[in-house]
Amino acid sequence: MDIRDKIIEDQARTIERLESEIQRLKHMLGLNSKNSSKPPSSDGLGKKNAISKSQIVKKAKLKKKKSKPNTLKQVSNPDLIISHEPNNCNNCGEGLSSIPSDKHEKRQVFDLPEVQRLIVSEHRLCRKICPCCSNKNYGKAPVYVTGHTQYGPNLGAVCIYFYNVHMLPYERIAEMIEALYGQRLSEQIIINYINEYGNISESYQDIIEENIRESELAHHDETGFRALGKLHWILTSGNELWSKYWISKKRGEVMKGLTNFMVRDCFKPYDSYNPEATTSLCNAHILRELDSIKDVSEWSRKMHKLLILLCMVKNRYLAKDCEIPINLQKIAIHRYEKIVRNTYHIINKNPPKTKTIEGKAFALLKRLITRKDDILRFLYHKIVPFTNNLAERDLRMMKVKQKISGCFRTLSGAKVFCSARGVIKSLVKQNAKILPTISESLKNGKINFPILATAAL
């Protein structure tokens, strides 16, 4: 081989490598929140609508049809009655102030009260001297009344609600309290309330975890979060009634020893730590991956259409509250296997390089084969959903928290937030009245979960 042939061969290899790199970069530019794990905020302001305008209108009409009417109705005992009496006759001008009205028309206005100041309650510990032994006896104040001056639990509940539910920072909470009640709080007062409720919530984490373990099905997920200037992970496990959050330096610090149905993504530690659990993989993740490689593989488009169709079948039979018939299950499995098996035999003869887009598509194809039962678990069991959206919804507000605060300054603050967030999320799922429940917890140091209270009865 002469020098010219060697140069041509080197150039061919370089061209091949550069073409592969260009293809990979084009693929990266085409990734968005619909075909990857990127957040919706990364799509930018110029993103296209995921569905057409006609579909949006159709969904809005369907939602309006299904929603319960929320029309205002008059009440029999209004808080305030304002009478408007005529002073003069509209016809002749005769005075009517001394004449009683014989009939009235009711018009009721539902509105917020005007901005109020804080109510100051004085607790007097009265002293009484015993006539027999002359001992001085003092009355006992409620447990939460400890200082000569202090803020009450109702105000604390509002601060905790703003912080843990709406993710407001301390400064904005103080501004909200001042705007609503005319009292400016220091940030330390707000932090004290948050820490107090977080410590109460910490003692209920085992109860929440126990209820998740005992349930038939649980959802699991994790997301990156910065604390102490370093990458940490907020993990969640939950079901329709309970949610638990915790923060860890390790992404694999998942809930271990589960034996129920697990709905999750393909994160490997779940396999090693929970070998006895029955896994169901999130098909929303699978659909996003299939969508990202549709330009380089024909089979991915077929599989994407099939999974969407199976999701519709699942929803149809779920609405009827029944299992998918066995014959439909067999047809779905046959079509699924036909797509992946035929494609695998063709590609496996000349497997692509790992780091290319074709290599990524081939890796997904192998996963669709090896994890077939876990991907199609929703077909076999009525309680198993198509996606892991419940856990993803539980974690979604963590990204809002990260955008507002950037990170947690201390690890203890992150743990307090996670404990309180899990308790509040569980209360929301159980349809509890959040503000009164938080206030009651600050008064007596206990959290009353409606589900546990009903079970005790």
C-alpha positions as CSV (number, residue, x, y, z in Angstrom):
1,M,0.0,0.0,0.0
2,D,1.5,3.3,-1.1
3,I,1.2,6.6,0.8
4,R,-1.7,7.8,-1.4
5,D,-3.8,4.7,-0.6
6,K,-3.0,5.1,3.1
7,I,-4.1,8.8,3.0
8,I,-7.4,7.8,1.3
9,E,-8.1,5.1,3.9
10,D,-7.4,7.5,6.8
11,Q,-9.7,10.1,5.2
12,A,-12.5,7.5,4.7
13,R,-12.3,6.6,8.4
14,T,-12.3,10.3,9.4
15,I,-15.3,11.0,7.2
16,E,-17.1,8.1,8.7
17,R,-16.3,9.3,12.2
18,L,-17.4,12.9,11.4
19,E,-20.6,11.7,9.8
20,S,-21.4,9.7,12.9
21,E,-20.6,12.7,15.1
22,I,-22.8,15.0,12.9
23,Q,-25.7,12.6,13.1
24,R,-25.3,12.4,16.9
25,L,-25.3,16.2,17.3
26,K,-28.3,16.5,15.0
27,H,-30.1,13.9,17.2
28,M,-29.2,15.9,20.3
29,L,-30.6,19.1,18.7
30,G,-33.9,17.3,18.0
31,L,-34.4,16.2,21.6
32,N,-37.1,18.0,23.6
33,S,-39.4,17.2,26.5
34,K,-41.6,15.0,24.3
35,N,-38.9,12.6,23.2
36,S,-36.4,12.7,26.1
37,S,-36.1,13.3,29.8
38,K,-35.5,17.0,29.3
39,P,-37.9,19.3,31.2
40,P,-40.6,21.3,29.4
41,S,-38.9,24.6,30.3
42,S,-35.9,23.6,28.1
43,D,-38.1,23.7,25.0
44,G,-38.1,27.5,24.9
45,L,-40.8,30.0,24.1
46,G,-41.0,29.0,20.4
47,K,-42.0,25.4,21.0
48,K,-44.9,23.9,19.0
49,N,-48.1,22.7,20.5
50,A,-48.1,19.0,21.2
51,I,-51.7,18.7,20.0
52,S,-53.7,20.7,17.5
53,K,-56.0,23.6,18.3
54,S,-59.1,21.5,17.5
55,Q,-57.9,18.7,19.8
56,I,-57.4,21.3,22.6
57,V,-61.0,22.6,22.1
58,K,-62.3,19.0,22.0
59,K,-60.5,18.1,25.3
60,A,-61.8,21.3,27.0
61,K,-65.4,20.5,26.0
62,L,-65.0,16.9,27.3
63,K,-63.5,18.2,30.6
64,K,-66.3,20.6,31.0
65,K,-68.8,17.9,30.4
66,K,-67.3,15.5,32.9
67,S,-66.6,18.2,35.6
68,K,-69.1,18.7,38.4
69,P,-71.1,21.9,38.2
70,N,-69.8,24.6,40.6
71,T,-72.6,27.1,40.3
72,L,-73.0,29.4,43.3
73,K,-76.2,28.8,45.3
74,Q,-77.8,31.0,47.8
75,V,-77.3,30.0,51.5
76,S,-80.0,30.1,54.2
77,N,-77.8,31.8,56.8
78,P,-75.7,34.6,55.3
79,D,-72.9,36.1,57.5
80,L,-74.1,39.7,56.9
81,I,-77.5,41.1,55.9
82,I,-77.7,44.5,54.3
83,S,-81.2,45.9,53.6
84,H,-81.8,48.5,50.9
85,E,-85.1,50.3,51.5
86,P,-86.7,52.9,49.2
87,N,-87.0,56.3,50.8
88,N,-89.5,57.9,48.3
89,C,-92.1,56.6,45.9
90,N,-90.9,56.3,42.3
91,N,-94.3,57.4,41.0
92,C,-95.5,60.3,43.2
93,G,-92.5,61.1,45.4
94,E,-94.3,60.4,48.7
95,G,-91.9,59.6,51.6
96,L,-91.7,55.9,52.6
97,S,-89.2,55.8,55.5
98,S,-91.9,55.1,58.1
99,I,-93.7,52.4,56.1
100,P,-92.5,48.8,56.7
101,S,-91.6,46.6,53.7
102,D,-93.9,43.7,52.9
103,K,-91.5,41.8,50.6
104,H,-87.9,41.6,49.6
105,E,-85.7,40.2,46.9
106,K,-82.5,38.4,48.0
107,R,-79.2,38.9,46.2
108,Q,-76.1,37.3,47.8
109,V,-72.5,38.2,47.2
110,F,-69.7,35.7,47.9
111,D,-66.5,37.6,48.6
112,L,-63.4,37.6,50.7
113,P,-63.3,39.7,53.9
114,E,-61.3,42.8,53.9
115,V,-57.6,42.6,54.8
116,Q,-57.6,42.0,58.6
117,R,-54.9,42.4,61.3
118,L,-53.9,39.5,63.4
119,I,-56.1,38.6,66.3
120,V,-54.4,38.9,69.7
121,S,-55.5,36.3,72.3
122,E,-54.4,36.8,75.9
123,H,-54.0,33.7,78.0
124,R,-54.3,34.6,81.7
125,L,-52.9,32.0,84.1
126,C,-55.0,32.8,87.1
127,R,-53.8,32.1,90.6
128,K,-55.8,30.7,93.4
129,I,-54.7,30.1,97.0
130,C,-55.9,27.0,98.7
131,P,-57.8,27.9,101.9
132,C,-56.6,24.7,103.7
133,C,-52.8,24.7,103.0
134,S,-52.3,28.2,101.5
135,N,-50.7,26.7,98.4
136,K,-50.6,29.0,95.4
137,N,-52.1,27.3,92.3
138,Y,-51.9,28.6,88.7
139,G,-54.0,27.7,85.7
140,K,-52.3,25.9,82.9
141,A,-52.0,27.4,79.4
142,P,-52.3,25.3,76.2
143,V,-49.1,23.4,75.3
144,Y,-48.3,25.6,72.4
145,V,-48.5,28.8,74.5
146,T,-45.0,29.1,75.9
147,G,-43.9,32.7,75.7
148,H,-45.1,36.1,76.9
149,T,-45.6,37.1,73.3
150,Q,-45.6,34.7,70.3
151,Y,-47.3,34.0,67.0
152,G,-50.0,31.3,66.9
153,P,-50.3,28.0,65.1
154,N,-52.8,29.3,62.5
155,L,-50.3,31.8,61.2
156,G,-47.6,29.1,61.3
157,A,-49.9,26.8,59.2
158,V,-50.1,29.5,56.5
159,C,-46.3,29.9,56.4
160,I,-45.8,26.1,56.1
161,Y,-48.5,25.9,53.4
162,F,-46.8,28.6,51.3
163,Y,-43.4,27.0,51.8
164,N,-44.2,23.3,51.3
165,V,-47.1,23.5,48.8
166,H,-46.4,26.6,46.7
167,M,-42.6,26.6,47.2
168,L,-42.4,30.3,48.1
169,P,-39.1,31.5,49.5
170,Y,-39.0,33.0,53.0
171,E,-38.9,36.7,51.8
172,R,-42.0,36.2,49.6
173,I,-43.8,34.4,52.5
174,A,-43.1,37.4,54.7
175,E,-44.5,39.7,52.0
176,M,-47.6,37.6,51.6
177,I,-48.3,37.6,55.3
178,E,-47.8,41.4,55.5
179,A,-50.2,41.9,52.5
180,L,-52.9,39.7,53.9
181,Y,-52.7,40.4,57.7
182,G,-50.7,43.6,58.0
183,Q,-47.9,42.0,60.0
184,R,-44.3,41.7,58.8
185,L,-42.6,38.4,60.0
186,S,-38.9,37.9,60.2
187,E,-37.4,35.0,58.2
188,Q,-36.3,33.3,61.4
189,I,-39.9,33.0,62.6
190,I,-40.9,31.4,59.3
191,I,-37.9,29.0,59.5
192,N,-38.8,28.1,63.1
193,Y,-42.4,27.1,62.0
194,I,-41.0,25.1,59.1
195,N,-38.5,23.2,61.3
196,E,-41.1,22.5,64.0
197,Y,-43.5,21.0,61.5
198,G,-40.7,19.1,59.8
199,N,-39.6,17.5,63.1
200,I,-43.2,16.5,63.8
201,S,-43.4,15.0,60.3
202,E,-40.2,13.1,60.7
203,S,-41.8,10.9,63.4
204,Y,-44.4,9.8,60.9
205,Q,-42.1,8.6,58.1
206,D,-42.1,5.0,59.3
207,I,-45.9,5.0,59.3
208,I,-46.0,6.4,55.7
209,E,-43.5,3.8,54.6
210,E,-45.3,1.0,56.2
211,N,-48.6,1.9,54.4
212,I,-46.7,2.1,51.1
213,R,-45.2,-1.3,51.7
214,E,-48.5,-2.9,52.6
215,S,-50.3,-1.5,49.5
216,E,-50.7,-3.7,46.4
217,L,-49.0,-1.2,44.1
218,A,-46.5,1.6,44.6
219,H,-44.8,4.1,42.3
220,H,-41.1,5.0,42.6
221,D,-39.0,7.7,41.0
222,E,-36.0,10.1,41.7
223,T,-34.7,13.4,40.5
224,G,-31.5,15.3,40.9
225,F,-31.3,18.2,43.3
226,R,-28.5,20.3,44.6
227,A,-27.8,20.6,48.4
228,L,-24.6,22.0,50.0
229,G,-23.5,23.0,46.6
230,K,-23.3,19.3,45.4
231,L,-25.5,17.0,43.5
232,H,-28.0,15.0,45.6
233,W,-31.1,13.0,44.8
234,I,-34.6,13.4,46.0
235,L,-36.4,10.1,45.8
236,T,-40.1,9.3,46.2
237,S,-42.3,6.3,46.7
238,G,-46.0,6.4,47.0
239,N,-49.5,5.3,46.0
240,E,-52.9,6.9,45.7
241,L,-53.0,7.7,49.4
242,W,-49.4,8.1,50.6
243,S,-46.2,9.7,49.5
244,K,-42.7,9.6,51.0
245,Y,-39.7,11.7,50.1
246,W,-36.1,11.5,51.1
247,I,-32.8,13.0,50.0
248,S,-29.6,11.1,49.5
249,K,-26.1,11.6,48.0
250,K,-26.6,8.3,46.1
251,R,-29.2,7.9,43.4
252,G,-29.4,4.2,44.4
253,E,-30.7,4.9,47.9
254,V,-34.1,3.5,46.9
255,M,-36.7,1.9,49.1
256,K,-35.5,-1.7,49.6
257,G,-37.2,-5.0,50.3
258,L,-40.5,-4.3,48.5
259,T,-42.6,-7.3,47.5
260,N,-45.6,-5.5,45.8
261,F,-46.1,-4.2,42.3
262,M,-43.5,-1.6,41.5
263,V,-44.1,1.0,38.8
264,R,-40.9,2.6,37.9
265,D,-38.3,3.4,35.2
266,C,-35.4,1.2,34.1
267,F,-33.1,2.4,36.9
268,K,-31.0,-0.8,37.8
269,P,-30.8,-0.5,41.7
270,Y,-34.5,-1.3,41.9
271,D,-33.8,-4.7,40.4
272,S,-31.0,-5.6,42.8
273,Y,-32.6,-4.2,46.0
274,N,-36.1,-5.5,45.3
275,P,-35.8,-8.9,43.6
276,E,-39.1,-10.2,45.0
277,A,-41.1,-7.3,43.7
278,T,-43.2,-7.5,40.5
279,T,-41.9,-4.7,38.2
280,S,-43.9,-2.6,35.8
281,L,-41.8,-0.3,33.7
282,C,-43.1,3.2,32.8
283,N,-44.2,3.2,29.2
284,A,-44.1,7.0,29.0
285,H,-40.3,6.7,29.1
286,I,-40.4,4.0,26.4
287,L,-42.6,6.2,24.2
288,R,-40.2,9.1,24.5
289,E,-37.2,6.9,23.6
290,L,-39.1,5.5,20.6
291,D,-40.0,9.0,19.4
292,S,-36.4,10.1,19.7
293,I,-35.1,7.4,17.3
294,K,-38.0,7.4,14.8
295,D,-35.9,9.0,12.1
296,V,-33.3,6.2,12.0
297,S,-35.6,3.1,12.6
298,E,-38.8,2.1,11.0
299,W,-39.6,-0.4,13.7
300,S,-39.7,2.3,16.4
301,R,-42.7,4.0,14.7
302,K,-44.6,0.7,14.6
303,M,-43.8,0.0,18.3
304,H,-44.8,3.6,19.2
305,K,-48.2,3.2,17.5
306,L,-48.7,-0.2,19.1
307,L,-48.1,1.1,22.6
308,I,-50.4,4.1,22.1
309,L,-53.1,1.7,20.9
310,L,-52.6,-0.6,23.9
311,C,-52.8,2.5,26.2
312,M,-56.2,3.3,24.7
313,V,-57.4,-0.3,25.2
314,K,-56.2,-0.2,28.8
315,N,-58.1,3.0,29.5
316,R,-61.3,1.7,27.8
317,Y,-61.4,-1.4,30.0
318,L,-60.3,0.5,33.1
319,A,-63.3,2.8,32.6
320,K,-65.4,-0.4,32.7
321,D,-63.6,-1.5,35.9
322,C,-62.6,-4.9,34.4
323,E,-59.6,-6.8,33.2
324,I,-58.5,-6.8,29.5
325,P,-59.7,-10.1,27.9
326,I,-57.2,-12.9,27.5
327,N,-57.7,-13.0,23.7
328,L,-56.8,-9.3,23.4
329,Q,-53.7,-9.8,25.6
330,K,-52.5,-12.6,23.3
331,I,-53.1,-10.5,20.2
332,A,-51.2,-7.6,21.7
333,I,-48.3,-9.8,22.8
334,H,-48.1,-11.4,19.3
335,R,-47.9,-8.0,17.6
336,Y,-45.3,-6.8,20.1
337,E,-43.1,-9.9,19.6
338,K,-43.5,-9.7,15.8
339,I,-42.1,-6.2,15.7
340,V,-39.1,-6.7,18.0
341,R,-38.1,-10.3,17.1
342,N,-38.0,-9.7,13.3
343,T,-36.1,-6.4,13.7
344,Y,-33.6,-8.0,16.1
345,H,-32.7,-10.9,13.8
346,I,-32.0,-8.4,11.0
347,I,-29.9,-5.9,13.0
348,N,-28.0,-8.5,15.1
349,K,-26.3,-9.8,11.9
350,N,-24.4,-6.5,11.7
351,P,-24.8,-4.7,15.1
352,P,-24.1,-0.9,15.1
353,K,-21.6,0.8,17.3
354,T,-22.7,1.6,20.8
355,K,-22.3,5.4,20.8
356,T,-24.2,6.0,17.5
357,I,-27.9,6.7,17.2
358,E,-28.3,3.3,15.6
359,G,-26.5,1.8,18.6
360,K,-28.9,3.6,21.0
361,A,-31.9,2.2,19.0
362,F,-30.4,-1.3,19.1
363,A,-30.0,-1.1,22.9
364,L,-33.6,0.0,23.3
365,L,-34.7,-2.9,21.0
366,K,-32.8,-5.4,23.2
367,R,-34.5,-3.9,26.3
368,L,-37.9,-4.3,24.7
369,I,-37.1,-8.0,24.3
370,T,-35.5,-8.7,27.7
371,R,-38.1,-6.6,29.7
372,K,-41.1,-7.6,27.6
373,D,-43.2,-8.8,30.6
374,D,-42.3,-5.7,32.7
375,I,-43.3,-3.4,29.9
376,L,-46.6,-5.1,29.2
377,R,-47.5,-5.7,32.8
378,F,-50.3,-3.2,32.5
379,L,-52.1,-5.7,30.2
380,Y,-52.2,-8.5,32.7
381,H,-53.3,-6.7,35.9
382,K,-56.1,-4.1,36.3
383,I,-54.4,-2.2,39.1
384,V,-51.1,-1.7,37.1
385,P,-51.1,1.6,35.1
386,F,-49.6,2.3,31.7
387,T,-47.2,5.0,33.1
388,N,-45.4,6.1,36.2
389,N,-47.1,9.5,36.1
390,L,-48.2,9.4,39.8
391,A,-44.5,9.4,41.0
392,E,-43.6,11.9,38.3
393,R,-46.4,14.2,39.5
394,D,-45.1,13.9,43.1
395,L,-41.6,15.0,42.0
396,R,-42.7,17.7,39.5
397,M,-42.8,20.4,42.2
398,M,-39.3,19.6,43.2
399,K,-38.1,21.2,40.0
400,V,-40.2,24.3,40.8
401,K,-38.5,24.4,44.2
402,Q,-35.1,24.1,42.6
403,K,-35.9,26.9,40.1
404,I,-37.0,29.2,43.0
405,S,-34.3,28.4,45.6
406,G,-31.5,27.0,43.4
407,C,-30.5,24.5,46.2
408,F,-30.7,23.7,49.9
409,R,-28.1,25.4,51.9
410,T,-28.0,22.7,54.5
411,L,-28.7,18.9,54.4
412,S,-30.8,19.1,57.5
413,G,-33.1,21.7,55.8
414,A,-33.5,19.4,52.9
415,K,-34.5,16.5,55.2
416,V,-37.0,18.7,57.0
417,F,-38.5,19.8,53.7
418,C,-38.8,16.2,52.4
419,S,-40.4,14.9,55.6
420,A,-43.0,17.7,55.7
421,R,-43.6,17.5,51.9
422,G,-44.4,13.8,52.2
423,V,-46.9,14.3,55.0
424,I,-48.6,17.2,53.3
425,K,-48.8,15.4,50.0
426,S,-50.3,12.4,51.8
427,L,-52.9,14.6,53.5
428,V,-53.8,16.1,50.1
429,K,-54.3,12.7,48.6
430,Q,-56.6,11.8,51.5
431,N,-58.6,15.0,50.9
432,A,-57.8,16.5,54.3
433,K,-58.2,20.2,55.0
434,I,-54.6,21.2,54.9
435,L,-54.5,24.5,56.8
436,P,-56.6,23.3,59.8
437,T,-54.7,20.0,59.9
438,I,-51.3,21.7,59.9
439,S,-52.5,24.2,62.6
440,E,-53.7,21.3,64.8
441,S,-50.4,19.6,64.4
442,L,-48.5,22.7,65.6
443,K,-50.9,22.8,68.6
444,N,-50.6,19.2,69.9
445,G,-47.5,17.8,68.0
446,K,-49.6,15.1,66.2
447,I,-50.7,14.6,62.6
448,N,-54.2,13.2,62.0
449,F,-54.4,11.3,58.8
450,P,-58.0,10.8,57.7
451,I,-57.3,7.2,56.5
452,L,-55.8,6.2,59.8
453,A,-58.6,7.9,61.7
454,T,-61.2,6.0,59.6
455,A,-59.4,2.7,60.1
456,A,-59.3,3.2,63.9
457,L,-63.1,3.6,63.9
